[in-house]
Amino acid sequence: MRFLRVGPPGLERPAVLDADGAAYDLTPLTGDIDGDFLATGGLDHVRKALAHGDLPRTETSGQRIGAPVARPGKVVCVGLNYADHAAETATPPPSEPVVFMKAANTVVGPDDTVLIPRTSVKTDYEIELAVVIGRTARYLDSPDDADQVIAGYAIADDVSERAFQHERGGEWDKGKSCETFNPLGPWLVTPDEVVDPQGLAMRLWVNGEPRQDGHTKNMIFGVHHIVWYLSQFMVLDPGDVINTGTPAGVAFGANDFPYLRAGDVVEVEIDRLGRQRHVLGQA
């Protein structure tokens, strides 16, 4: 199943797409796709309602798409998780996942405007596979247990301001938590449709020029390992989002790619998860 939220910011309506791409209204079952919905078995309720023909059809084309999960409690990120990205930033591959946080309110819709901060000089892009947590995870016994707590997957663009991140002292978070810095979606795709999270090609373009062309098989730490690992350090709650790292090709890397400017168009695509298109604006 592919879940989405459509409508103006703050007024999104939940919907689901079936295998044929037909859209169904979820408001008879829930007011939103959020942590409470996921924690109370919402995905199973929708699956049963679809099978029984209990949901009304709806139209989603031509409408704004919001982030597929509302109000995540936290956005946890893993850095330097692709060897080619570590190499292009002249950083040794980590022996354990590098973990940092983004403010939860950075999450916006997949096609919403991304705002360049007022004093930014190095705003960058990062295509990432995002994991959405569906059940509370704490001290998982092994990576094999991660499947039981994953609600689904989505595309994230982990937008970053590199000068804030590396040149302004302290932690990475200040270069990661600017408003609009985590476009998410268009869909929350359930694991049965993804099949293998380590089997997804991923691509990013800026103004039509290819910048990133990677594959999740090249993660240093796979999705299940990341979820297990994080659960040893923090409680993962339903609705939380985990960004799992980016491949090579960022502007900060060892290439001549320019940083983002107002008016630039970023397009992001991951197999089975859809596509984003956002325009850069000025804060």
C-alpha positions in Angstrom: 0.0 0.0 0.0 1.0 3.6 -0.6 -0.2 6.2 1.9 -0.4 9.9 1.2 -1.8 13.1 2.6 -3.4 15.7 0.2 -4.5 19.2 0.7 -3.2 22.6 2.0 -0.6 22.6 4.8 -2.3 21.8 8.1 -5.4 20.6 6.3 -4.2 17.5 4.6 -6.6 14.5 4.2 -5.3 10.9 4.5 -5.6 8.6 1.5 -4.3 5.3 0.3 -3.5 4.0 -3.2 -4.2 0.4 -4.1 -2.1 -1.8 -6.4 -3.8 -0.3 -9.5 -3.2 3.3 -8.3 -6.8 4.0 -7.4 -7.1 6.4 -4.4 -9.3 5.9 -1.4 -10.3 8.3 1.3 -9.1 7.2 4.8 -11.2 9.8 6.8 -13.8 7.1 7.7 -10.9 5.3 9.6 -8.6 8.1 10.8 -8.2 11.8 10.8 -4.6 11.6 9.8 -1.6 9.4 9.2 0.4 10.0 12.3 2.0 8.1 15.2 -1.3 7.3 16.9 -2.7 5.8 13.7 0.4 3.7 13.2 0.7 2.6 16.8 -2.9 1.3 16.9 -2.7 -1.0 13.9 -3.9 1.6 11.4 -2.1 -0.1 8.4 -3.8 -3.4 9.1 -7.2 -1.7 9.5 -6.8 0.0 6.1 -5.7 -3.3 4.5 -8.8 -5.0 5.7 -11.1 -2.1 4.7 -9.6 -2.1 1.2 -10.2 -5.9 0.9 -13.8 -5.5 2.0 -14.5 -2.5 -0.3 -15.4 -0.3 2.7 -13.5 2.8 1.7 -14.9 5.5 -0.7 -12.9 6.5 -3.8 -11.3 9.9 -3.8 -9.4 12.1 -6.2 -5.8 13.2 -5.5 -4.5 14.4 -8.8 -3.9 18.1 -9.1 -3.8 18.6 -5.3 -0.8 19.4 -3.1 0.8 16.4 -1.5 1.9 16.7 2.1 4.5 14.7 3.9 3.0 11.1 4.2 3.4 11.1 8.0 2.1 13.9 10.1 3.9 15.5 13.0 6.8 13.0 13.4 8.2 13.1 17.0 11.8 13.2 15.8 13.9 12.9 12.6 17.0 10.8 13.3 19.7 10.8 10.6 22.7 8.6 9.8 25.7 10.3 8.2 28.5 9.0 6.0 26.6 5.8 5.4 27.8 5.2 1.8 31.5 4.6 1.2 31.5 6.7 -2.0 30.0 9.7 -0.1 32.6 9.3 2.8 35.3 9.2 0.1 34.2 12.3 -1.7 34.2 14.2 1.6 37.7 12.9 2.5 36.3 11.1 5.6 37.2 7.6 6.6 34.2 5.2 6.6 32.8 5.0 10.1 33.1 1.9 12.3 29.7 2.6 13.8 26.7 4.6 12.4 27.2 8.4 12.7 24.0 9.7 14.2 22.6 13.2 14.3 19.1 14.8 14.6 17.0 17.2 12.5 14.3 19.3 14.0 10.9 17.5 13.4 9.4 20.6 11.9 11.8 20.5 9.0 9.5 17.9 7.4 7.5 19.3 4.5 5.7 17.9 1.5 7.7 16.4 -1.4 7.0 19.3 -3.8 6.9 22.2 -1.3 9.3 25.1 -1.7 12.6 24.6 0.1 13.8 27.8 1.6 17.5 28.8 1.5 18.4 30.4 4.9 19.0 34.1 4.9 22.7 33.9 5.6 23.3 30.7 3.7 26.2 30.3 1.3 26.4 26.5 1.0 22.9 25.0 0.8 23.2 21.4 -0.4 21.0 18.4 -1.3 21.1 14.7 -0.2 18.8 12.0 -1.5 18.0 9.5 1.2 15.9 6.5 1.9 13.7 7.3 4.9 12.3 4.7 7.3 9.1 5.4 9.2 8.6 3.6 12.5 5.3 1.9 13.1 5.8 0.4 16.6 7.8 1.4 19.6 11.3 0.1 19.4 13.6 0.0 22.4 16.6 -2.3 22.9 15.8 -4.6 19.9 17.6 -7.9 20.3 19.0 -8.0 16.8 18.7 -6.4 13.4 16.3 -9.3 12.5 13.7 -7.7 14.8 13.6 -4.4 12.8 11.0 -5.6 10.4 8.5 -5.8 13.2 8.7 -2.1 13.9 9.0 -0.6 10.4 5.8 0.9 9.1 7.2 1.7 5.7 9.6 3.7 3.5 9.7 7.1 1.8 12.0 9.5 -0.1 13.7 12.2 1.9 15.9 15.1 0.7 18.2 15.8 3.7 18.8 19.4 2.7 21.9 20.7 4.5 23.7 24.1 4.9 27.4 23.1 4.9 28.8 26.3 6.3 26.4 26.1 9.3 27.2 22.4 9.6 31.0 22.5 9.5 32.2 26.1 9.9 30.0 27.6 12.7 31.2 25.5 15.6 29.7 22.6 17.4 27.3 19.9 16.2 25.9 19.2 12.7 22.3 19.9 13.7 22.5 23.6 13.1 23.2 22.9 9.4 20.4 20.3 9.2 17.5 21.9 11.0 16.6 25.0 9.0 13.0 25.3 8.0 11.8 23.1 5.1 15.0 21.1 5.2 13.4 17.7 5.0 11.0 17.2 2.1 9.4 13.8 2.6 7.2 11.7 0.3 5.2 11.5 -1.9 4.2 8.3 -0.3 4.7 6.1 2.8 5.1 2.7 1.1 4.6 -0.4 3.1 7.4 -3.0 3.3 5.5 -5.6 1.3 5.7 -3.3 -1.8 9.3 -2.3 -1.2 10.3 -6.0 -0.8 14.1 -5.3 -0.1 15.1 -1.9 1.2 18.7 -2.7 0.1 17.5 -3.2 -3.5 16.5 0.4 -4.5 18.2 2.6 -7.1 18.1 6.3 -6.2 18.7 9.4 -8.4 18.8 13.2 -7.9 18.9 16.0 -10.5 19.4 19.8 -10.1 17.9 21.9 -12.9 17.8 18.7 -15.0 21.5 17.8 -14.5 22.2 14.4 -12.9 24.0 14.8 -9.6 23.4 11.7 -7.6 23.0 8.1 -8.9 23.3 5.5 -6.2 21.8 2.3 -4.8 20.8 1.3 -1.3 22.8 -1.9 -1.6 25.9 0.3 -1.1 25.0 1.4 2.4 27.7 0.7 4.9 25.1 -0.1 7.5 21.8 -1.5 6.2 18.3 -0.4 7.2 17.7 -3.2 9.7 21.1 -2.7 11.3 20.4 1.1 11.7 17.0 0.6 13.3 18.4 -2.0 15.7 21.4 0.2 16.5 19.4 3.3 17.2 17.1 1.4 19.5 20.1 0.8 21.8 20.5 4.6 22.3 17.0 6.0 22.1 13.3 4.9 22.1 12.0 5.0 18.5 8.3 5.9 18.6 5.6 5.4 16.0 5.7 8.1 13.4 9.5 8.8 13.9 11.5 9.2 10.7 15.0 7.9 10.1 17.1 9.2 7.2 19.6 6.5 6.3 22.3 8.4 4.5 23.2 9.6 1.0 25.4 8.4 -1.9 28.1 10.4 -3.6 27.4 13.4 -5.8 26.6 16.2 -3.3 27.9 19.7 -3.8 30.0 19.4 -0.7 31.9 16.5 -2.3 35.0 16.3 -4.4 33.5 17.7 -7.6 32.6 21.0 -9.1 28.9 21.0 -8.5 27.6 24.4 -7.3 25.6 24.8 -4.2 21.8 25.5 -4.5 20.4 28.9 -5.2 16.9 30.4 -5.3 15.1 29.3 -8.4 17.0 25.9 -8.7 14.8 22.9 -9.2 15.7 19.6 -7.4 14.1 16.4 -8.5 14.5 13.2 -6.5 13.5 9.6 -7.3 13.9 6.2 -5.6 12.6 3.0 -7.1 9.1 2.0 -5.9 8.9 5.1 -3.7 7.9 7.8 -6.3 9.4 11.2 -7.1 9.8 14.6 -5.6 10.2 18.0 -7.3 10.9 21.1 -5.3 11.9 24.6 -6.2 14.4 26.6 -4.0 13.2 29.8 -2.6 14.7 32.5 -0.3 13.8 32.7 3.3 
